[in-house]
Amino acid sequence: MDLILKATLGAAVVLILAALAKTKNYYIAGLVPLFPTFALIAHYIVGKGRSLEDLKTTIVFGMWSIIPYFIYLATLYVMVDRMRLEASLAVAAVAWLIAATVLVTVWLRFQA
């Protein structure tokens, strides 16, 4: 049952994105995926299961995690003029993976 609810929510988000993409305010479709659904879940789980200090650390790391997403968007913005959409998305996703890896590596080095 839980899996059906999650699949239904995911499908609903896709439908909202598709509907927004067809409106005159199509760019709002870029905001919908940033609703902090998973952040709410993660913060609740960490907040209930760990210390307040651990929750605050999780929040600060979340703030830094905006950097890989920005790199993804910047890469995609540049690449869509140079490559097919699918290739541009793939390159941007790899840029995100690299930036996220660097972020985690740097974070671990400063946390030690």
Backbone bond lengths (Angstrom), bond angles and torsions (degrees), N, CA, C in turn:
res aa  C-N    CA-C-N  psi(-1)  N-CA   C-N-CA  omega(-1)  CA-C   N-CA-C  phi
1 M - - - 1.451 - - 1.534 111.41 -
2 D 1.337 115.39 -43.08 1.464 120.20 179.56 1.529 110.79 -60.68
3 L 1.320 117.19 -39.90 1.463 121.93 179.22 1.528 111.16 -64.86
4 I 1.314 116.93 -38.39 1.466 121.38 178.33 1.524 110.44 -64.63
5 L 1.338 116.96 -40.73 1.469 120.86 178.40 1.528 110.32 -63.19
6 K 1.317 117.33 -45.16 1.470 120.95 179.71 1.524 111.39 -63.38
7 A 1.315 116.48 -42.23 1.474 120.37 178.63 1.521 110.37 -64.49
8 T 1.317 116.98 -39.48 1.467 121.26 178.91 1.523 110.70 -65.31
9 L 1.333 116.91 -42.73 1.472 120.04 177.43 1.525 110.89 -63.00
10 G 1.321 116.75 -42.28 1.465 120.55 178.15 1.519 111.67 -61.85
11 A 1.325 115.72 -43.11 1.466 119.93 178.46 1.527 110.69 -64.83
12 A 1.326 116.72 -37.53 1.466 120.45 178.97 1.533 110.80 -63.53
13 V 1.324 116.40 -41.02 1.469 119.96 178.47 1.524 110.20 -63.86
14 V 1.320 117.40 -42.35 1.470 121.01 178.51 1.530 109.86 -61.39
15 L 1.321 117.30 -42.04 1.467 120.29 178.19 1.523 111.74 -64.45
16 I 1.320 116.94 -40.71 1.470 120.69 176.95 1.526 110.19 -62.07
17 L 1.336 116.71 -44.38 1.466 120.56 178.59 1.526 111.20 -61.24
18 A 1.330 116.11 -44.81 1.472 120.16 -179.76 1.523 110.63 -63.38
19 A 1.321 116.98 -41.25 1.465 120.42 179.41 1.527 111.05 -66.13
20 L 1.318 117.23 -44.27 1.463 120.88 179.14 1.522 111.77 -63.50
21 A 1.317 117.25 -36.95 1.467 121.44 -178.90 1.521 111.73 -63.33
22 K 1.326 117.28 -20.85 1.467 120.95 -178.51 1.530 112.74 -95.12
23 T 1.320 117.82 -1.84 1.465 120.63 -178.78 1.522 110.45 -91.99
24 K 1.334 116.17 172.21 1.461 119.64 176.47 1.527 110.96 -69.53
25 N 1.323 116.95 -19.12 1.466 121.86 176.54 1.527 110.48 -102.34
26 Y 1.335 116.04 44.12 1.465 123.46 -176.76 1.517 113.62 -52.38
27 Y 1.335 118.77 -30.70 1.452 123.61 -176.75 1.528 112.29 -64.69
28 I 1.324 117.70 -20.41 1.467 120.46 177.78 1.531 110.28 -64.26
29 A 1.324 117.18 -22.26 1.464 120.23 176.35 1.531 111.17 -58.78
30 G 1.320 117.60 -23.76 1.457 121.44 176.75 1.518 113.31 -75.84
31 L 1.325 117.02 -15.75 1.466 121.54 179.78 1.528 112.02 -88.90
32 V 1.318 117.30 -34.58 1.468 121.70 -175.13 1.531 112.75 -55.53
33 P 1.339 120.07 -45.77 1.464 118.48 -178.95 1.531 113.45 -64.97
34 L 1.319 116.85 -15.23 1.463 120.13 -178.45 1.522 112.79 -88.83
35 F 1.339 117.83 -0.88 1.457 118.27 173.92 1.526 107.12 -59.57
36 P 1.320 117.52 131.69 1.473 119.72 -169.63 1.535 115.14 -77.28
37 T 1.314 116.97 50.09 1.466 120.92 -179.95 1.521 111.40 -55.77
38 F 1.323 116.41 -55.35 1.458 119.44 -177.57 1.519 111.51 -71.14
39 A 1.321 117.34 -31.29 1.465 120.00 176.63 1.522 110.27 -64.59
40 L 1.332 117.32 -42.08 1.462 120.15 176.92 1.524 111.04 -58.19
41 I 1.317 115.96 -45.35 1.466 120.52 179.50 1.526 110.55 -63.68
42 A 1.342 116.14 -48.04 1.470 120.28 -179.04 1.521 111.40 -61.71
43 H 1.319 117.31 -44.31 1.467 120.11 -178.54 1.521 111.40 -67.05
44 Y 1.315 116.67 -35.67 1.462 119.80 177.30 1.535 110.27 -65.54
45 I 1.332 116.11 -46.31 1.474 119.95 -178.66 1.529 110.81 -64.22
46 V 1.331 116.74 -46.95 1.470 119.86 179.20 1.521 109.92 -65.55
47 G 1.335 117.34 -42.74 1.466 121.21 -179.22 1.514 113.59 -63.73
48 K 1.314 117.12 -33.06 1.464 120.92 179.30 1.521 112.66 -84.04
49 G 1.324 117.20 -29.19 1.456 119.81 -172.64 1.514 115.59 -104.35
50 R 1.322 117.17 -9.79 1.461 119.85 -175.79 1.521 109.15 -134.06
51 S 1.311 115.92 -176.25 1.467 120.73 -177.53 1.535 110.98 -76.92
52 L 1.323 114.89 164.77 1.462 120.78 176.01 1.525 110.37 -61.55
53 E 1.327 116.79 -36.74 1.467 120.90 178.44 1.529 110.85 -64.24
54 D 1.336 117.52 -39.83 1.461 121.07 176.72 1.523 111.23 -64.10
55 L 1.324 116.51 -39.39 1.471 120.32 177.27 1.524 110.23 -63.23
56 K 1.327 116.80 -43.81 1.461 120.14 179.73 1.531 110.92 -64.13
57 T 1.328 117.19 -37.08 1.469 120.67 176.58 1.528 109.94 -63.58
58 T 1.331 116.20 -42.36 1.463 121.21 177.83 1.532 110.62 -61.22
59 I 1.321 117.03 -40.37 1.465 121.54 179.35 1.525 110.62 -65.09
60 V 1.323 117.28 -45.15 1.471 120.81 179.77 1.529 110.36 -63.13
61 F 1.338 117.39 -42.71 1.458 119.68 177.59 1.526 109.82 -61.63
62 G 1.324 117.21 -38.45 1.465 121.22 176.41 1.520 112.16 -59.77
63 M 1.327 116.17 -37.86 1.466 119.67 177.16 1.522 110.98 -62.96
64 W 1.325 116.62 -42.67 1.460 121.10 178.82 1.528 111.42 -68.41
65 S 1.327 116.93 -25.67 1.470 120.07 -177.24 1.523 112.46 -70.34
66 I 1.302 116.92 -7.13 1.462 120.26 174.68 1.533 110.50 -66.98
67 I 1.314 116.34 -27.15 1.476 120.65 -177.97 1.528 112.13 -61.02
68 P 1.345 120.00 -50.89 1.468 118.02 177.85 1.531 112.96 -60.06
69 Y 1.321 117.45 -35.84 1.465 119.45 178.38 1.531 110.52 -66.23
70 F 1.324 117.11 -40.72 1.462 120.67 176.86 1.529 110.50 -61.83
71 I 1.324 116.43 -41.24 1.464 120.42 178.62 1.527 110.36 -63.57
72 Y 1.328 116.65 -40.61 1.474 120.84 175.17 1.528 110.01 -57.18
73 L 1.330 116.91 -50.38 1.464 120.41 -178.01 1.527 112.07 -64.24
74 A 1.328 117.18 -43.08 1.462 120.75 -179.99 1.530 110.75 -63.58
75 T 1.330 116.31 -41.98 1.464 120.65 178.47 1.521 110.35 -63.88
76 L 1.310 116.60 -45.79 1.461 120.29 179.71 1.528 110.95 -61.94
77 Y 1.312 116.97 -41.53 1.464 121.55 179.44 1.530 110.89 -58.26
78 V 1.320 116.43 -42.85 1.464 120.63 -179.41 1.530 110.91 -73.81
79 M 1.318 117.04 -41.07 1.467 120.98 -172.93 1.531 114.10 -73.63
80 V 1.322 119.18 -28.57 1.467 118.85 -176.51 1.525 112.57 -63.99
81 D 1.309 117.66 -20.21 1.464 120.90 175.42 1.525 112.25 -83.72
82 R 1.314 116.76 -14.06 1.462 120.70 -172.03 1.531 114.52 -113.46
83 M 1.330 117.17 -20.36 1.466 120.72 -174.15 1.529 109.74 -138.71
84 R 1.343 114.82 169.24 1.459 119.45 171.80 1.529 109.09 -62.23
85 L 1.305 117.09 157.21 1.460 121.29 -177.52 1.523 111.91 -56.77
86 E 1.341 116.85 -46.90 1.460 119.96 -177.77 1.531 111.95 -60.45
87 A 1.319 116.23 -43.18 1.466 120.38 178.43 1.529 110.53 -66.52
88 S 1.324 116.57 -39.68 1.465 120.58 178.18 1.523 111.18 -61.13
89 L 1.325 116.30 -43.32 1.467 120.58 178.40 1.523 111.16 -63.61
90 A 1.325 116.40 -39.92 1.462 120.24 179.06 1.531 111.22 -65.13
91 V 1.315 116.86 -44.57 1.472 120.73 178.93 1.526 109.97 -63.03
92 A 1.325 117.20 -42.85 1.465 120.86 179.30 1.523 111.24 -64.17
93 A 1.333 117.09 -38.52 1.467 120.40 178.07 1.527 110.79 -65.23
94 V 1.332 116.98 -39.91 1.467 120.23 176.52 1.528 110.23 -64.87
95 A 1.323 117.17 -39.50 1.471 120.59 176.99 1.533 110.09 -60.83
96 W 1.345 116.50 -40.98 1.464 120.43 177.08 1.527 110.06 -62.07
97 L 1.337 116.92 -45.19 1.470 120.42 -179.43 1.532 111.49 -60.46
98 I 1.314 116.05 -41.88 1.466 119.95 179.28 1.531 110.06 -65.62
99 A 1.320 116.24 -46.61 1.467 120.08 -179.55 1.528 111.17 -63.73
100 A 1.331 117.04 -39.66 1.462 120.63 178.94 1.529 110.62 -66.14
101 T 1.331 116.83 -39.04 1.460 120.74 177.82 1.521 110.81 -63.67
102 V 1.324 116.31 -43.84 1.464 120.53 177.66 1.528 109.89 -62.11
103 L 1.333 116.85 -44.39 1.461 120.54 179.93 1.523 111.32 -58.90
104 V 1.321 117.06 -48.77 1.467 120.42 -179.14 1.529 110.55 -63.79
105 T 1.322 117.03 -41.88 1.473 120.70 178.86 1.527 111.20 -60.75
106 V 1.318 116.75 -48.17 1.464 121.09 179.22 1.527 109.93 -64.40
107 W 1.304 117.64 -42.75 1.465 121.76 179.72 1.529 110.47 -59.37
108 L 1.323 116.42 -46.44 1.474 120.16 -179.86 1.523 111.38 -63.74
109 R 1.323 116.90 -37.75 1.458 120.59 179.73 1.530 110.51 -64.27
110 F 1.339 117.45 -40.19 1.469 120.05 -179.14 1.526 112.72 -80.99
111 Q 1.322 117.41 -21.08 1.464 120.63 178.44 1.529 112.22 -80.80
112 A 1.310 117.09 -21.09 1.478 120.64 -176.11 1.501 112.87 -74.80
